[in-house]
């Protein structure tokens, strides 16, 4: 029953995406209305679920893969709501909604909500902070990946000179490139904060977890340092690829984090 | 009370006829005052633009008012009416529909253009200031502006570029966002490149460089457009500074080649270059488009996009008409009038 807000939130993202596609096909797309309302409603319901779950387990709801995936969806939606209106990124919602929808559907349907393998010791706010900040960092990386996909889509239309329905609704490619890099920086800084907080409270992890976490942190740092030389197209490709790897890493980390504490 | 409209537009009369009936801005107040004194005219607005001259009136005796409008237009211009006259005349529903179509851009030369809305707003403001409008025309024009707003926001009638100049500007904005930091170079001081550069200048590009084989021509054009003339031989060494390159030389071979652009782009991988080739035969080697960060458009591809935009707008007309029809009904309800009869005054009606 506690999943009801989550199910409704998943439907919100589906409706938002479907409405955007339908309006684009009809040629009457108007960003920042129904789309934004659906994202806002979805976010509120995600929050309700996470708060309810958090109260029920007495911790930050990051104790299994199901909760981690929902927390990730929440972080992605949060970044959309923060940067979408600020950067006037029309259509960002159209690309974000299916991603969030997909993550939530997988979380709801896959048998990943069995038990709470990660146990936070009592009075461990810094440990919960470390876990939450790290997942929020992946939310920023997800949005960087979304900006990367939008850049690649827009760039392809410009190169092939086949300007589709969405071309004139999309942001300029230079804005997308800038947003991509900024989100990568935000994600990397949050991830660093997560890593530093973990080190400060001396979280002990297995070698696999350490290597994965370190590899992701280092990969994003290298990407950021090489941004200027790589050019926005390759940065876009790497953003997408690294986020895909991040999701795998998150699943792997979650799997191996059993008994971390 | 009925709404009437008498006028002529680019569809019914050529420019040499339209200009004879035009009402210059300086004479507008006097003309409005004179027209309001004509028999049967209770309220009036005059819309005079380069593409149309239209006299709107609210009248309780439409036959008499229509004759007054015609008399005023012909007497004021001093033109002896010929048959067929260039005027169209609308009353009741037709006049309401006409203004709603005009402000929505459906009667414009370029369907969906928005300049006309500003012109009609200005004309209405002048009439209101001169005291020639009252309850009926105030409501009528306010409703028209609402229609225009709804049409613009609910349909795609104004979306998408429909000319080579607007396609160029839109593409540039889709690449760079704001153009205020863009540097533009014109290669070849031809008329087409000049028009395109002017369209970009209107969006506030930062600097403009002009290069031409005849340097004096480049200097003259640069001075005219507030840019800087550079020697043609100097161009190759300046490409790396540019964001937009417009080329329309008469050269029989490629002036801008892959060999020249590839090293430029490798020096600035994060900064795109928009190349516009307006020349026939082409100035820019097509393979330049393969260079990362370089976006090349020739005249055919620009025209194709403009044509595509026009088709989209044409498809939207039906949707606009539905919105207009709904507003006509609502306005009729407000006006509290039944569908009027045709005026008795004999005017050759030319359907727009």
Contacts between the chains, C-beta under 8 A, distances in Angstrom:
chain1	res1	chain2	res2	distance
A	27	B	155	7.9
A	27	B	156	4.4
A	27	B	159	7.9
A	27	B	312	6.6
A	27	B	315	7.6
A	27	B	316	7.0
A	28	B	154	6.5
A	28	B	155	6.6
A	28	B	156	6.5
A	30	B	153	7.0
A	154	B	174	7.2
A	158	B	171	7.4
A	158	B	174	7.1
A	158	B	175	6.8
A	158	B	295	5.0
A	159	B	289	6.5
A	159	B	295	6.7
A	161	B	297	6.6
A	161	B	301	4.7
A	161	B	304	7.7
A	161	B	305	7.4
A	163	B	305	6.1
A	163	B	308	7.2
A	167	B	174	7.0
A	168	B	159	6.2
A	168	B	160	6.1
A	168	B	170	7.0
A	168	B	174	7.3
A	170	B	174	7.2
A	171	B	177	7.6
A	172	B	173	6.4
A	172	B	174	5.5
A	172	B	175	6.2
A	172	B	176	6.1
A	172	B	177	3.8
A	173	B	174	7.0
A	173	B	175	5.8
A	173	B	272	6.9
A	174	B	175	6.7
A	174	B	176	5.5
A	174	B	177	5.5
A	174	B	272	6.8
A	175	B	177	5.1
A	177	B	270	7.0
A	227	B	270	7.5
A	228	B	269	7.1
A	228	B	270	5.9
A	229	B	269	6.6
A	230	B	269	6.9
A	231	B	269	3.4
A	231	B	270	5.9
A	231	B	292	6.0
A	231	B	293	6.3
A	232	B	269	7.9
A	232	B	270	6.0
A	232	B	293	7.9
A	233	B	292	6.1
A	233	B	293	7.7
